[in-house]
């Protein structure tokens, strides 16, 4: 995905393994992968309520929330209410795993 800013933390980029220069040359506008993500979620959830489970959820959820809100207008409705369900699920999901 195409970087959206010149502000970034080099150490965080190094941990991710991503090549910023390559992303600047070859990355897609954020609306493209977000539309692909939305289509994939609908496909794999097959009409069920999709739930995101990630660790740490705060990082992944913030990324998805912002990009879905700003680049995929159909997702704007319901995003805040989905956030609460995601974190409740992740807390229950991980509480048994991390004991």
Number of C-alpha atoms within 10 A of each C-alpha: 16 16 16 10 6 6 7 11 8 10 8 10 12 11 8 9 8 11 10 17 11 11 13 13 10 11 15 13 13 17 16 14 18 20 17 11 14 15 11 12 17 14 11 10 11 10 9 10 9 13 15 16 16 15 11 9 15 10 10 13 18 12 12 15 16 13 17 22 17 14 17 17 12 11 16 14 10 9 14 11 9 16 16 10 13 17 18 11 15 17 14 10 13 13 10 8 7 6 5
